[in-house]
Amino acid sequence: MNEFDQIFNAIKNDPDNADFTSQGIEPLYYAGQKAKINIVGQAPGRKAQETKIFWNDVSGVRLREWMGVSDDEFYQSGEIAVVPLDFYYPGKAKSGDLPPRKGFAEKWHQPLLDLMPNIELTLLVGSYAQRYYLDLDSKATLTQTVMDYQKYLPKFFPLVHPSPLNYGWLKKNPWYEQDVLPALKQQIDHILR
């Protein structure tokens, strides 16, 4: 059993995750030694949890388009890690999903990141990931953080969540598709090809 497997089993056996484990639900993430890009989002969605395939929904299709990667590159290359703030679907809220559980990322991210020394870029998808990883002012908005993406390079790249719930935001902020997404594709292309 390698160190990645040991961490996976430790997450499953953590008493905080007992409700999921008792239902046969396993943590959903990918971490591997070859990974060069890490994607940190909120948590798996309901469909991802049910199918046991992360980013397996409309948001995932859009994220791969934004990145300029194929499904095979995303899922099979081993070069793209997916380490969300929580590895379990948190449930439904009034609008979207519930937030990730507090304390989960603090417990499990660093042990996994320590095993992935080749990570060159971390995509921070949504405000939860950005607040966790970036030293943001309490008044910082998601829009301002994403607009200032260059400030966080080369280590981090903040993004809006690709959810259909954000279509309105995308219409109001055309600079995102005009300026930010081409820069994202360029960064990813430089790292992967």
Disulfide bonds with the S-S distance in Angstrom:
none
